[in-house]
Amino acid sequence: MNLAGVFAPIPTPFDDRDRVDTARLKKALAKWVARPLHGFVVLGSNGEAVLLDDFESDQAIVAAREAVPREKRFIVGTGRESTQATINACQRAAEHGADAVLVRTPGFFKGQMTNDAFVRHYTAVADASPVPVLLYNFTALTGVNLLPAAVARLAPHPNIIGMKESGGDIGQVADLVALTPKDFNVLAGAAPTFYAALCVGATGGILALGCAAPDACVQLFDLTRAGRHDEAVALQRRLVPLARLLGGTHGVPGLKAALNMLGYDVGVPRPPLSPLPDSVLPTLREELAQFEEIPA
């Protein structure tokens, strides 16, 4: 499965009673599918997956699958702390129409998460998953690092098709590319270094910024792939301030605030996360306005 392009990790809307709001999810997706994005991820980190139970997760998957056309890739986050729970989540995602699953590293027992532990975990998941598996490394959230040495051992598995690397370490991205087969999809997860990741061989990106500025992210991908590096670098520089607001600085609250400004109506984060402080909104609006039209 070729995953070249830009994929949007969409947030999960909740209603006034803190329930998954499938109607708002489908309405937001109806707007995103009209943009030049290559596919979507539901129940990733930006989807607040760790704050949903299995029933709620299935609700979100079913609703999103109904809204995403078959020509767009539909990827579902299925990472859990135990191997068996992860396998169960992968099987349910497949039943509900996932094209592939994105499996974050377990990280609660950090000291025991060695290369061997990760290889055992992901091999068991990939053996049992009915759909292709993407590894998912996000050290800033999980506190563990899925190292290139472990990925090199996993990449030959016929049901492991790639990896999302959400760190900004371009050296690690380069190692992942160098140590894996040519058809292994290394996807960047950090928008501030998206251009650099593409230059060292990443096939695309799963970017929160792709939700809020999809045209610009796809343009950056296209410019880089076309070898128009001066234009790509200039666009990357313009995108960095907004990318940081939506990523490491404010995370899910920043992304949801930005999308609400743009008319996507994705609501507020689920507690214990808090909405973005009002003091940040003018800065966010100013950065957004450089790339997207903000409704009055």
C-alpha positions in Angstrom: 0.0 0.0 0.0 1.5 3.3 -1.1 0.9 6.1 1.4 2.5 9.0 -0.4 0.9 12.3 0.4 -0.7 14.3 3.2 -3.0 12.7 5.7 -5.1 14.6 8.2 -5.4 13.2 11.8 -8.9 14.5 12.5 -10.2 15.4 16.0 -13.1 13.8 17.7 -16.1 16.1 18.4 -18.0 15.7 21.7 -21.5 17.0 22.4 -22.6 19.0 25.4 -23.0 15.8 27.5 -19.4 14.7 26.6 -20.5 12.0 24.2 -18.9 11.3 20.8 -20.8 13.5 18.4 -21.0 11.4 15.2 -23.2 13.9 13.4 -20.6 16.7 13.8 -17.8 14.3 12.9 -19.4 13.5 9.6 -20.3 17.1 8.9 -16.7 18.2 9.4 -15.4 15.3 7.2 -17.7 16.3 4.4 -15.7 19.6 4.2 -12.3 17.9 4.5 -12.9 15.3 1.8 -13.4 18.2 -0.7 -9.8 19.3 0.0 -6.8 17.8 -1.8 -5.8 15.6 1.2 -4.8 12.0 0.4 -6.5 10.5 3.4 -7.5 10.7 7.0 -6.6 9.2 10.4 -9.3 8.8 13.0 -8.5 8.0 16.7 -4.9 9.2 16.6 -3.4 11.5 19.2 -5.3 14.5 17.8 -8.4 12.4 17.9 -8.0 12.1 21.7 -8.1 8.3 21.3 -6.7 7.6 24.8 -9.7 9.4 26.3 -12.3 7.2 24.5 -13.5 3.7 25.5 -13.9 0.9 23.0 -17.6 1.5 22.3 -17.0 5.2 21.7 -14.0 4.4 19.4 -16.2 2.1 17.3 -18.8 4.8 17.0 -16.2 7.3 15.7 -14.8 4.7 13.2 -18.2 3.8 11.8 -19.3 7.4 11.4 -16.0 8.4 9.8 -16.0 5.5 7.4 -19.5 6.5 6.2 -18.1 10.0 5.4 -14.7 9.2 3.8 -14.9 8.1 0.1 -13.2 4.9 -0.9 -10.6 6.7 -3.0 -9.2 8.4 0.1 -7.1 6.3 2.5 -8.9 5.7 5.8 -6.5 4.9 8.7 -7.6 4.1 12.3 -5.6 4.5 15.4 -5.7 1.2 17.4 -2.9 1.5 19.9 -3.5 0.1 23.4 -1.2 -0.8 26.3 -1.6 -4.6 26.0 -0.8 -6.6 22.9 -4.2 -8.4 23.1 -6.2 -5.2 23.5 -4.4 -3.8 20.5 -5.2 -6.9 18.4 -8.8 -6.7 19.4 -8.9 -3.0 18.4 -7.3 -3.8 15.0 -9.8 -6.5 14.3 -12.8 -4.2 15.2 -11.3 -1.4 13.1 -11.0 -3.8 10.1 -14.6 -4.9 10.6 -15.7 -1.2 10.5 -13.9 -0.5 7.2 -10.3 0.7 8.0 -7.8 0.5 5.2 -5.0 0.3 7.6 -4.3 0.8 11.4 -1.9 3.1 13.2 -0.5 1.5 16.3 1.2 3.7 18.9 3.9 2.3 21.1 2.7 1.1 24.5 4.5 3.2 27.1 3.2 2.7 30.6 5.9 0.3 31.6 8.6 2.4 30.1 11.6 0.7 31.6 10.5 -2.6 30.0 9.8 -1.3 26.6 13.0 -2.5 25.0 13.7 -3.2 21.3 12.9 -6.8 21.9 9.6 -6.0 23.6 8.5 -3.7 20.7 9.4 -6.4 18.2 7.4 -9.0 20.0 4.4 -6.6 20.4 4.2 -5.4 16.8 4.9 -8.8 15.3 2.0 -10.3 17.2 -0.2 -7.4 16.2 0.8 -7.6 12.6 0.3 -11.4 12.5 -3.3 -11.0 13.8 -4.4 -7.7 12.1 -6.8 -8.2 9.1 -5.5 -5.0 7.6 -2.0 -3.5 7.2 -0.2 -2.0 10.2 1.6 1.3 10.6 3.9 1.7 13.5 3.5 4.9 15.5 6.3 6.6 17.5 5.4 9.7 19.5 8.1 9.9 22.2 6.9 13.3 23.5 3.6 11.7 24.6 4.5 8.1 25.4 7.9 8.6 26.9 9.4 5.8 24.9 11.2 5.7 21.6 10.7 3.1 18.9 14.3 3.1 17.6 15.4 2.5 14.0 17.1 -0.7 15.0 13.8 -2.2 16.1 11.9 -0.8 13.1 14.5 -2.4 10.8 13.6 -5.8 12.4 9.9 -5.2 11.9 9.9 -3.6 8.4 10.2 -6.9 6.5 7.0 -8.2 8.0 4.5 -8.5 5.1 1.7 -6.8 7.1 3.8 -3.9 8.4 3.7 -1.2 5.7 5.2 1.8 7.3 5.5 4.1 10.3 4.5 7.5 11.6 7.5 9.2 13.3 6.2 12.2 15.2 9.5 13.4 16.5 11.3 16.3 14.8 14.7 14.4 14.8 15.5 14.4 11.1 18.5 12.1 11.7 16.1 9.5 13.1 13.8 9.9 10.1 16.8 9.4 7.8 17.8 6.3 9.7 14.3 4.9 9.4 14.4 5.4 5.6 17.9 4.0 5.3 17.2 0.9 7.3 13.9 -0.2 5.8 12.8 -1.5 2.4 12.0 1.0 -0.4 8.3 0.2 -0.2 8.2 1.0 3.5 6.2 4.2 4.1 8.0 6.5 6.5 5.4 9.3 7.4 6.4 12.5 9.1 4.3 13.6 12.1 5.9 16.9 12.8 4.9 19.7 10.5 7.7 22.1 11.4 10.2 19.7 9.8 7.9 18.2 7.1 10.1 19.6 4.2 13.3 18.2 5.7 11.6 14.8 6.3 10.6 14.6 2.7 14.1 15.5 1.6 15.6 12.5 3.5 13.0 10.1 2.0 9.8 10.3 3.9 6.9 9.4 1.7 4.4 11.9 3.2 3.0 13.1 6.5 0.2 12.7 9.0 0.0 16.3 10.1 -2.3 18.1 12.5 -1.5 21.1 10.3 -3.1 19.3 7.5 -6.5 19.6 9.2 -6.2 23.4 9.4 -4.2 24.3 6.3 -4.7 21.3 4.0 -4.0 23.1 0.7 -0.7 24.6 2.0 0.5 21.2 3.3 -0.3 19.4 0.1 1.4 22.2 -1.9 4.5 21.8 0.3 4.5 18.1 -0.5 4.0 18.7 -4.2 6.7 21.4 -4.4 9.2 19.2 -2.7 8.4 16.1 -4.8 8.8 18.3 -7.9 12.2 19.5 -6.9 11.1 23.1 -6.5 13.1 23.5 -3.3 13.3 27.2 -3.0 9.6 27.5 -3.1 9.2 24.6 -0.7 11.6 26.1 1.8 9.8 29.5 1.6 6.4 27.8 2.3 7.8 25.7 5.1 9.1 28.8 6.8 5.7 30.4 6.6 4.0 27.4 8.0 6.3 26.9 11.0 4.6 29.4 13.4 1.1 27.9 12.8 2.5 24.4 13.0 4.0 25.0 16.4 0.8 26.5 17.7 -1.2 23.4 16.7 1.5 21.0 17.7 3.9 21.0 20.6 2.8 24.4 22.0 -1.0 23.9 22.4 -1.8 20.4 20.9 -5.4 19.3 20.8 -6.8 22.5 22.4 -5.0 24.6 19.8 -6.1 22.4 16.9 -9.8 22.4 18.0 -9.8 26.1 18.5 -8.3 26.7 15.0 -10.8 24.4 13.4 -13.7 26.0 15.1 -12.5 29.4 13.8 -12.5 27.9 10.3 -16.1 26.6 10.6 -15.4 22.9 11.2 -17.4 22.8 14.5 -15.4 20.2 16.3 -16.2 21.5 19.8 -13.9 21.6 22.8 -11.3 19.0 24.1 -12.5 16.3 26.4 -11.6 16.7 30.1 -9.1 16.6 31.6 -7.9 18.7 28.6 -9.0 22.3 28.7 -10.0 24.7 25.9 -7.4 27.0 24.5 -7.1 30.2 26.6 -8.8 33.2 25.1 -5.5 35.1 25.3 -4.0 32.9 22.6 -6.9 33.2 20.1 -5.8 36.5 18.4 -2.4 35.0 17.6 -3.9 31.8 16.3 -6.4 33.7 14.2 -3.6 35.9 12.7 -1.5 32.8 11.8 -4.5 31.0 10.3 -5.5 33.9 8.2 -2.3 33.6 6.2 -3.5 30.3 4.8 -7.3 29.9 5.2 -10.2 32.2 5.0 -11.8 32.6 8.4 -15.6 33.0 8.4 -16.8 36.3 9.9 
